């Protein structure tokens, strides 16, 4: 049975923060290009075309860099939390569940909160992007990448756990 | 005691190296991004004139410059949160070696707080160093910009990270041993 403390510390809460934070960071990079262009009056835009283009290019590059950094950060958090997820898979396996059932249970217990956070952040970001006439596909693409990364990672952890021999074959001693 | 603290710092640095490196890279990136936003704001204000109605968007860019570090600090907080079990266990081990909780917090704060702040500073300087003309652009306001960004990032980091680390300490077996 889980104690209230254990229930409060859900394993992948950190992933939710990272997913939502980096989707918002990409939005900030997009907004910087927009506000930069807004800051220069229409009649001055022609003579500052080179500067505007340079700043907008850097802004796009930084948005991509933020997305890449987010994926690396999310990967790091998933690696760090691997033991907790693997422990859950081992419990499911010990109770005799098939790998597909264990995977579905894992999805239900570990992926709902992060996916809800990233979906919320992506929806808010897309609304802002559409409102300012920016490319909403970029943050949505990042959110989808985060979701795929999480689901693929959970599938990987499940398959690794189920591909091992029985618990008695592990390096640890036999129970009892 | 100094030897023990030095040893503790080294053990923590090597055992949590991936987490610390990821935090430092992200904070360095946030510093780079912040200086870029500030430079873009200056270029926009210079092109448009600060008295025109377009002053508002360039002011918004200055506000945006403070945000990347806040999001990255949240990311570092999340990394510590993910490491919580391991850190809680380590407190117990260090306690059994005669190192008190405050020393552990100081070491953790240095690794997860001060090192990322130093990386943020390097990121700030990195944009200035590798982008021609930025120092000339921001010359008069540069000290204020760096001080302001550094202050906001430092406050966010040194409030959130020690708060989280103290939370880890309070919920660890160390507290039980001490009481």
Interface residues (C-beta under 8 A of the other chain):
Chain A: X5 X9 X13 X14 X15 X17 X18 X21 X22 X24 X25 X28 X29 X31 X32 X35 X36 X38 X39 X40 X41 X44 X48 X51 X55 X58 X59 X62 X65 X66 X69 X72 X73 X76 X77 X79 X80 X81 X83 X84
Chain B: X18 X19 X22 X25 X26 X29 X32 X33 X36 X37 X40 X41 X43 X44 X45 X47 X48 X52 X54 X55 X57 X58 X60 X61 X64 X67 X68 X71 X72 X74 X75 X77 X78 X79 X81 X82 X83 X84 X85 X171
